[in-house]
């Protein structure tokens, strides 16, 4: 008698027409999970909009469903999945999801060209929030809801959703969860990987629902509350309005969103422990303490600087200082600037206040959160690593170790963190140079590269919070898309995918030469 797991494995895997393809099968699962979101957006468009984009959204869902079913029908997974293959699978899943997500946007005609639709989709899935849709509010409500849903899917990660199915096929999914660094980490919430993924998504959905209810209490309608809850939980920052959260000009709405951004920029593992009866886990986490402290310091410092230089009055300084520090410190990228509140445009702030925002754009939120950036934990490790290095220079015989809490970190871990930080800095520098060559001024180019790599959304210069990324040329936007994906998947997935493709090409070339 076959168990359910064995029957499912035999049904999906033991077919002679199936080709062994790790990437193909997981990509198929990822695309399949997008279809309900597209259909929901189609219903929203049909029920509440006069732009009549139902066909575009429905056609996008149909094409995505067909691609998913073809991949699931003609590919299968092997029992083993080497670590190098895991990164390739993750990278291809994100790329395929971005292409599929662009289809409804392109079919609607709101973005004009496919490359603009792809930019919007990549910005959405990577939870970056940079946009080329202008004006935003003239697009249909269904199209805009799909745009919000793209970020919600990308916030926790399509791959994490896919691994809830993999255990039924006899294929472990912990490697996939670990590879997708901006989402959950390998710190399991349950003994089984599928249970961990389901609990993370349940927590994610619960936070989203709570935010929507809180925003409705603040006076937002159902559509606006759900739309902004989706992109607050994902720390993405898309809004169905050109002036983002500034459209509402409401301190109450901004306060709810600030709380939501702080929650989702923190580790979901800590949240699960807290609701499981251990709220002290927040205080026990040095990363959480630093995360809150840094945002608080930047908020207070920018408030003081803008007040001292007469840029903003005290009320506006406090309101905009805290909102901006949180939205950038969690890599969300919402804006609260409006005609009634021009102080929300941080491009107009004093240079000292703007300079304080740059570290937030680089570091981002905590590990195990939906936030982007280098992550607070790595910044902590690097600061302690530098301190120990200086101490060893001054006292060569001293025995000093880098510690997090009471735990000394192994040297290989320190080397990997240092390597990633160096790679991050090098990629940002190269991105800045390329964007400058493609016609951007240095401030816009450098902040744009840092913003894309850290999945922040707004930048400085011409790409500030009240502008959009149409200020970049088309080739420059292609560079920014690459930086968004590299930053979201934290370098290794994309780079190892390219290395694997290069090695495969070399092997084929060698075979042809021998023939």
C-alpha positions as semicolon CSV with decimal commas, in nm:
position;residue;x (nm);y (nm);z (nm)
1;X;0,000;0,000;0,000
2;X;0,153;0,330;-0,112
3;X;0,158;0,623;0,126
4;X;0,025;0,961;0,006
5;X;0,382;1,087;-0,024
6;X;0,491;0,786;-0,233
7;X;0,183;0,809;-0,455
8;X;0,240;1,180;-0,519
9;X;0,607;1,116;-0,591
10;X;0,523;0,841;-0,839
11;X;0,252;1,048;-1,006
12;X;0,470;1,356;-1,056
13;X;0,811;1,203;-1,111
14;X;0,795;0,856;-1,262
15;X;0,691;0,949;-1,614
16;X;0,914;0,867;-1,914
17;X;0,844;1,200;-2,087
18;X;0,964;1,403;-1,790
19;X;1,308;1,563;-1,822
20;X;1,521;1,597;-1,511
21;X;1,534;1,971;-1,445
22;X;1,565;2,114;-1,097
23;X;1,517;2,471;-1,215
24;X;1,230;2,391;-1,452
25;X;1,016;2,215;-1,194
26;X;1,060;2,473;-0,917
27;X;1,003;2,756;-1,167
28;X;0,679;2,583;-1,266
29;X;0,566;2,574;-0,902
30;X;0,657;2,939;-0,857
31;X;0,459;3,046;-1,165
32;X;0,160;2,837;-1,057
33;X;0,137;3,028;-0,729
34;X;0,119;3,359;-0,919
35;X;-0,202;3,267;-1,100
36;X;-0,445;3,317;-0,804
37;X;-0,305;3,667;-0,754
38;X;-0,358;3,753;-1,119
39;X;-0,714;3,621;-1,108
40;X;-0,786;3,822;-0,793
41;X;-0,654;4,137;-0,963
42;X;-0,877;4,056;-1,263
43;X;-1,183;4,046;-1,035
44;X;-1,081;4,377;-0,875
45;X;-1,049;4,533;-1,221
46;X;-1,385;4,395;-1,331
47;X;-1,565;4,514;-1,021
48;X;-1,420;4,858;-0,955
49;X;-1,254;5,013;-1,260
50;X;-1,353;5,188;-1,581
51;X;-1,027;5,119;-1,763
52;X;-1,135;4,769;-1,876
53;X;-0,805;4,586;-1,833
54;X;-0,976;4,259;-1,734
55;X;-0,865;4,096;-2,059
56;X;-0,502;4,197;-2,005
57;X;-0,497;4,056;-1,652
58;X;-0,686;3,742;-1,751
59;X;-0,455;3,683;-2,049
60;X;-0,152;3,724;-1,822
61;X;-0,297;3,462;-1,586
62;X;-0,367;3,226;-1,877
63;X;-0,015;3,253;-2,023
64;X;0,142;3,208;-1,679
65;X;-0,078;2,905;-1,605
66;X;0,009;2,747;-1,939
67;X;0,383;2,798;-1,880
68;X;0,355;2,654;-1,528
69;X;0,165;2,345;-1,642
70;X;0,408;2,280;-1,928
71;X;0,704;2,294;-1,691
72;X;0,535;2,076;-1,429
73;X;0,427;1,825;-1,695
74;X;0,757;1,782;-1,875
75;X;1,013;1,828;-1,596
76;X;1,089;1,646;-1,272
77;X;1,320;1,679;-0,973
78;X;1,598;1,443;-0,876
79;X;1,617;1,325;-0,518
80;X;1,938;1,514;-0,450
81;X;1,995;1,884;-0,500
82;X;2,359;1,997;-0,470
83;X;2,419;2,334;-0,302
84;X;2,535;2,498;-0,626
85;X;2,212;2,390;-0,796
86;X;2,003;2,543;-0,518
87;X;2,128;2,892;-0,599
88;X;2,064;2,840;-0,970
89;X;1,708;2,727;-0,898
90;X;1,644;3,033;-0,679
91;X;1,780;3,273;-0,941
92;X;1,582;3,125;-1,230
93;X;1,263;3,121;-1,022
94;X;1,293;3,494;-0,951
95;X;1,376;3,577;-1,312
96;X;1,083;3,371;-1,444
97;X;0,845;3,521;-1,188
98;X;0,955;3,871;-1,288
99;X;0,891;3,795;-1,655
100;X;0,548;3,650;-1,578
101;X;0,461;3,940;-1,350
102;X;0,539;4,184;-1,630
103;X;0,286;4,027;-1,870
104;X;-0,037;4,179;-1,726
105;X;0,134;4,518;-1,692
106;X;0,250;4,501;-2,054
107;X;-0,081;4,373;-2,189
108;X;-0,264;4,659;-2,016
109;X;-0,064;4,915;-2,214
110;X;-0,017;5,134;-1,907
111;X;0,362;5,112;-1,918
112;X;0,402;5,141;-2,295
113;X;0,683;4,894;-2,359
114;X;0,776;4,551;-2,229
115;X;1,106;4,673;-2,082
116;X;0,916;4,927;-1,869
117;X;0,673;4,655;-1,759
118;X;0,966;4,428;-1,674
119;X;1,133;4,705;-1,473
120;X;0,813;4,751;-1,273
121;X;0,783;4,377;-1,217
122;X;1,148;4,332;-1,110
123;X;1,115;4,632;-0,881
124;X;0,804;4,470;-0,736
125;X;0,934;4,116;-0,682
126;X;1,257;4,243;-0,530
127;X;1,047;4,468;-0,300
128;X;1,244;4,768;-0,423
129;X;0,956;5,004;-0,501
130;X;1,122;5,213;-0,774
131;X;0,867;5,288;-1,045
132;X;0,843;5,394;-1,407
133;X;0,462;5,408;-1,406
134;X;0,355;5,768;-1,455
135;X;0,095;5,880;-1,382
136;X;0,007;5,599;-1,145
137;X;-0,350;5,687;-1,057
138;X;-0,486;5,666;-1,414
139;X;-0,411;5,292;-1,433
140;X;-0,697;5,057;-1,356
141;X;-0,751;4,943;-0,999
142;X;-0,696;4,582;-1,095
143;X;-0,363;4,660;-1,263
144;X;-0,255;4,857;-0,957
145;X;-0,369;4,575;-0,725
146;X;-0,157;4,328;-0,926
147;X;0,134;4,570;-0,886
148;X;0,079;4,561;-0,507
149;X;0,046;4,182;-0,507
150;X;0,376;4,146;-0,694
151;X;0,553;4,302;-0,398
152;X;0,359;4,091;-0,150
153;X;0,463;3,772;-0,332
154;X;0,823;3,890;-0,349
155;X;0,834;4,000;0,013
156;X;0,847;3,654;0,165
157;X;0,966;3,489;-0,154
158;X;0,823;3,266;-0,421
159;X;1,076;2,995;-0,345
160;X;0,965;2,971;0,018
161;X;0,611;2,919;-0,102
162;X;0,727;2,650;-0,343
163;X;0,907;2,444;-0,076
164;X;0,577;2,373;0,097
165;X;0,517;2,128;-0,191
166;X;0,866;1,979;-0,227
167;X;0,856;1,745;0,077
168;X;0,568;1,557;-0,087
169;X;0,808;1,479;-0,373
170;X;1,075;1,345;-0,138
171;X;1,300;1,645;-0,200
172;X;1,418;1,853;0,095
173;X;1,362;2,226;0,081
174;X;1,580;2,367;0,359
175;X;1,853;2,461;0,112
176;X;1,605;2,668;-0,088
177;X;1,487;2,853;0,222
178;X;1,844;2,927;0,330
179;X;1,944;3,046;-0,018
180;X;1,670;3,307;-0,028
181;X;1,833;3,525;0,235
182;X;1,591;3,824;0,252
183;X;1,314;3,589;0,359
184;X;1,337;3,327;0,631
185;X;1,667;3,181;0,744
186;X;1,763;2,827;0,824
187;X;1,652;2,886;1,184
188;X;1,353;2,655;1,164
189;X;1,023;2,735;1,329
190;X;0,920;2,371;1,307
191;X;1,100;2,034;1,269
192;X;0,985;1,998;0,907
193;X;1,079;2,247;0,637
194;X;0,728;2,253;0,490
195;X;0,587;2,341;0,833
196;X;0,840;2,622;0,867
197;X;0,739;2,769;0,531
198;X;0,367;2,741;0,608
199;X;0,410;2,907;0,948
200;X;0,609;3,191;0,794
201;X;0,341;3,251;0,533
202;X;0,067;3,230;0,797
203;X;0,252;3,488;1,008
204;X;0,309;3,705;0,700
205;X;-0,058;3,686;0,605
206;X;-0,169;3,758;0,961
207;X;0,048;4,071;0,982
208;X;-0,087;4,186;0,643
209;X;-0,447;4,139;0,757
210;X;-0,382;4,321;1,086
211;X;-0,229;4,615;0,900
212;X;-0,528;4,634;0,664
213;X;-0,770;4,643;0,958
214;X;-0,563;4,910;1,137
215;X;-0,555;5,127;0,823
216;X;-0,932;5,094;0,783
217;X;-0,975;5,209;1,144
218;X;-0,768;5,515;1,048
219;X;-1,023;5,599;0,780
220;X;-0,895;5,429;0,464
221;X;-1,134;5,241;0,239
222;X;-1,103;4,865;0,188
223;X;-0,910;4,894;-0,141
224;X;-0,656;5,148;-0,011
225;X;-0,613;4,963;0,319
226;X;-0,545;4,627;0,152
227;X;-0,322;4,781;-0,115
228;X;-0,096;4,954;0,138
229;X;-0,101;4,662;0,383
230;X;0,037;4,436;0,109
231;X;0,336;4,660;0,040
232;X;0,396;4,752;0,404
233;X;0,421;4,386;0,504
234;X;0,657;4,321;0,214
235;X;0,857;4,640;0,291
236;X;0,818;4,711;-0,079
237;X;0,675;5,062;-0,093
238;X;0,450;5,055;-0,399
239;X;0,136;5,268;-0,369
240;X;-0,159;5,316;-0,606
241;X;-0,107;5,693;-0,575
242;X;0,155;5,922;-0,727
243;X;0,222;6,087;-0,392
244;X;0,241;5,748;-0,214
245;X;0,131;5,765;0,152
246;X;0,138;6,145;0,122
247;X;-0,188;6,113;-0,069
248;X;-0,373;6,072;0,261
249;X;-0,184;6,345;0,454
250;X;-0,272;6,158;0,773
251;X;-0,047;6,125;1,076
252;X;-0,258;5,831;1,197
253;X;-0,208;5,642;0,869
254;X;0,164;5,719;0,872
255;X;0,191;5,595;1,233
256;X;0,029;5,260;1,148
257;X;0,259;5,221;0,848
258;X;0,565;5,310;1,059
259;X;0,474;5,035;1,308
260;X;0,413;4,791;1,021
261;X;0,745;4,872;0,857
262;X;0,933;4,827;1,185
263;X;0,766;4,489;1,244
264;X;0,835;4,356;0,895
265;X;1,188;4,496;0,885
266;X;1,262;4,279;1,189
267;X;1,326;3,903;1,193
268;X;1,018;3,686;1,145
269;X;1,185;3,424;1,360
270;X;1,172;3,668;1,653
271;X;0,806;3,739;1,582
272;X;0,723;3,368;1,585
273;X;0,906;3,318;1,911
274;X;0,724;3,614;2,062
275;X;0,376;3,489;1,969
276;X;0,479;3,141;2,084
277;X;0,527;3,273;2,437
278;X;0,876;3,420;2,440
279;X;0,848;3,799;2,389
280;X;1,185;3,841;2,563
281;X;1,349;3,716;2,243
282;X;1,338;4,072;2,110
283;X;1,549;4,206;2,395
284;X;1,783;3,906;2,378
285;X;1,865;3,976;2,014
286;X;2,159;4,216;1,977
287;X;2,066;4,267;1,610
288;X;1,716;4,381;1,706
289;X;1,853;4,624;1,964
290;X;2,095;4,775;1,711
291;X;1,823;4,786;1,442
292;X;1,589;4,993;1,661
293;X;1,870;5,207;1,803
294;X;2,013;5,305;1,463
295;X;1,673;5,406;1,324
296;X;1,595;5,603;1,640
297;X;1,930;5,786;1,630
298;X;1,893;5,879;1,261
299;X;1,534;5,993;1,317
300;X;1,632;6,216;1,608
301;X;1,943;6,349;1,432
302;X;1,763;6,440;1,108
303;X;1,483;6,599;1,311
304;X;1,736;6,813;1,499
305;X;1,934;6,911;1,187
306;X;1,627;7,016;0,988
307;X;1,499;7,212;1,286
308;X;1,833;7,382;1,359
309;X;1,882;7,494;0,998
310;X;1,526;7,619;0,966
311;X;1,437;7,372;0,690
312;X;1,127;7,246;0,876
313;X;0,934;7,349;1,184
314;X;0,948;7,125;1,490
315;X;0,625;6,934;1,417
316;X;0,716;6,871;1,054
317;X;1,073;6,777;1,152
318;X;0,954;6,509;1,395
319;X;0,687;6,372;1,163
320;X;0,908;6,350;0,855
321;X;1,228;6,260;1,038
322;X;1,076;5,949;1,192
323;X;0,880;5,843;0,884
324;X;1,181;5,876;0,653
325;X;1,421;5,703;0,893
326;X;1,186;5,405;0,923
327;X;1,094;5,383;0,555
328;X;1,464;5,379;0,454
329;X;1,587;5,181;0,755
330;X;1,348;4,901;0,657
331;X;1,412;4,944;0,281
332;X;1,040;5,008;0,224
333;X;1,062;5,336;0,035
334;X;0,719;5,486;0,100
335;X;0,699;5,864;0,062
336;X;0,482;6,097;0,271
337;X;0,552;6,420;0,085
338;X;0,252;6,614;-0,048
339;X;0,145;6,971;-0,115
340;X;0,031;6,993;0,247
341;X;0,351;6,828;0,372
342;X;0,644;6,924;0,143
343;X;0,891;6,842;0,421
344;X;0,849;6,472;0,339
345;X;1,071;6,522;0,035
346;X;1,411;6,452;0,190
347;X;1,590;6,584;-0,121
348;X;1,504;6,930;0,017
349;X;1,659;6,857;0,357
350;X;1,991;6,992;0,478
351;X;2,294;6,805;0,332
352;X;2,387;6,675;0,676
353;X;2,045;6,517;0,720
354;X;2,062;6,361;0,373
355;X;2,408;6,221;0,451
356;X;2,266;6,043;0,757
357;X;2,015;5,863;0,534
358;X;2,283;5,699;0,319
359;X;2,393;5,442;0,583
360;X;2,029;5,339;0,623
361;X;2,004;5,283;0,247
362;X;2,308;5,056;0,262
363;X;2,236;4,856;0,578
364;X;1,858;4,804;0,557
365;X;1,672;4,578;0,798
366;X;1,739;4,258;0,993
367;X;1,827;3,914;0,863
368;X;1,522;3,692;0,838
369;X;1,295;3,986;0,750
370;X;1,134;4,098;0,426
371;X;1,369;4,401;0,417
372;X;1,659;4,445;0,177
373;X;2,001;4,598;0,228
374;X;2,327;4,458;0,359
375;X;2,150;4,370;0,689
376;X;2,213;4,493;1,041
377;X;2,374;4,166;1,153
378;X;2,645;4,186;0,888
379;X;2,711;4,549;0,974
380;X;2,749;4,442;1,340
381;X;2,989;4,162;1,250
382;X;3,199;4,388;1,027
383;X;3,221;4,660;1,294
384;X;3,342;4,405;1,551
385;X;3,575;4,246;1,297
386;X;3,740;4,582;1,229
387;X;3,767;4,651;1,602
388;X;3,937;4,317;1,665
389;X;4,165;4,374;1,365
390;X;4,277;4,712;1,497
391;X;4,329;4,561;1,842
392;X;4,553;4,290;1,694
393;X;4,757;4,552;1,509
394;X;4,812;4,745;1,832
395;X;4,873;4,432;2,043
396;X;5,002;4,153;1,813
397;X;5,004;3,891;2,088
398;X;4,652;3,954;2,211
399;X;4,398;3,674;2,169
400;X;4,077;3,841;2,056
401;X;3,769;3,688;1,893
402;X;3,467;3,841;1,727
403;X;3,162;3,759;1,938
404;X;2,787;3,794;1,897
405;X;2,649;3,773;2,247
406;X;2,849;3,498;2,419
407;X;2,925;3,311;2,097
408;X;3,258;3,350;1,917
409;X;3,221;3,347;1,540
410;X;3,441;3,105;1,341
411;X;3,697;3,260;1,108
412;X;3,537;3,111;0,792
413;X;3,211;3,288;0,878
414;X;3,394;3,616;0,926
415;X;3,572;3,573;0,594
416;X;3,245;3,508;0,412
417;X;3,082;3,816;0,566
418;X;3,385;4,029;0,480
419;X;3,382;3,892;0,127
420;X;3,015;3,972;0,083
421;X;3,060;4,325;0,215
422;X;3,353;4,380;-0,020
423;X;3,152;4,241;-0,311
424;X;2,861;4,467;-0,216
425;X;3,085;4,775;-0,217
426;X;3,251;4,676;-0,546
427;X;2,915;4,614;-0,715
428;X;2,782;4,950;-0,594
429;X;3,094;5,123;-0,725
430;X;3,076;4,952;-1,065
431;X;2,703;5,025;-1,085
432;X;2,768;5,391;-1,010
433;X;3,035;5,414;-1,281
434;X;2,814;5,245;-1,541
435;X;2,515;5,468;-1,460
436;X;2,737;5,776;-1,481
437;X;2,866;5,668;-1,823
438;X;2,505;5,620;-1,933
439;X;2,429;5,986;-1,865
440;X;2,331;6,026;-1,499
441;X;2,486;6,285;-1,268
442;X;2,706;6,145;-0,993
443;X;2,459;6,195;-0,704
444;X;2,170;6,035;-0,893
445;X;2,393;5,755;-1,025
446;X;2,553;5,666;-0,691
447;X;2,234;5,686;-0,487
448;X;2,043;5,502;-0,760
449;X;2,294;5,217;-0,758
450;X;2,290;5,195;-0,376
451;X;1,910;5,216;-0,372
452;X;1,868;4,939;-0,632
453;X;2,128;4,714;-0,468
454;X;1,968;4,763;-0,127
455;X;1,610;4,736;-0,265
456;X;1,525;5,076;-0,115
457;X;1,311;5,244;-0,382
458;X;1,377;5,619;-0,378
459;X;1,723;5,766;-0,429
460;X;1,874;6,113;-0,408
461;X;1,918;6,377;-0,677
462;X;1,675;6,351;-0,967
463;X;1,536;6,017;-0,842
464;X;1,409;6,145;-0,507
465;X;1,088;6,038;-0,330
466;X;0,864;6,270;-0,534
467;X;1,013;6,160;-0,867
468;X;1,034;5,826;-1,052
469;X;1,297;5,625;-1,235
470;X;1,204;5,751;-1,579
471;X;1,486;6,000;-1,513
472;X;1,723;5,711;-1,594
473;X;1,783;5,615;-1,956
474;X;1,661;5,277;-2,083
475;X;2,008;5,117;-2,070
476;X;2,051;5,258;-1,718
477;X;1,722;5,102;-1,610
478;X;1,845;4,764;-1,737
479;X;2,150;4,804;-1,513
480;X;1,925;4,894;-1,221
481;X;1,713;4,581;-1,278
482;X;2,026;4,366;-1,258
483;X;2,133;4,542;-0,937
484;X;1,788;4,487;-0,783
485;X;1,801;4,111;-0,847
486;X;2,164;4,083;-0,733
487;X;2,085;4,271;-0,412
488;X;1,766;4,083;-0,338
489;X;1,928;3,741;-0,380
490;X;2,242;3,866;-0,205
491;X;2,485;3,810;-0,492
492;X;2,549;3,440;-0,464
493;X;2,237;3,311;-0,640
494;X;2,283;3,532;-0,946
495;X;2,662;3,498;-0,964
496;X;2,659;3,121;-0,915
497;X;2,390;3,090;-1,181
498;X;2,617;3,280;-1,424
499;X;2,916;3,067;-1,323
500;X;2,714;2,748;-1,380
501;X;2,605;2,873;-1,724
502;X;2,966;2,961;-1,811
503;X;3,097;2,621;-1,702
504;X;2,821;2,445;-1,895
505;X;2,913;2,643;-2,208
506;X;3,279;2,550;-2,166
507;X;3,194;2,181;-2,130
508;X;2,986;2,190;-2,448
509;X;3,266;2,370;-2,631
510;X;3,520;2,107;-2,519
511;X;3,295;1,824;-2,637
512;X;3,259;1,988;-2,979
513;X;3,635;2,031;-3,007
514;X;3,695;1,662;-2,930
515;X;3,438;1,566;-3,191
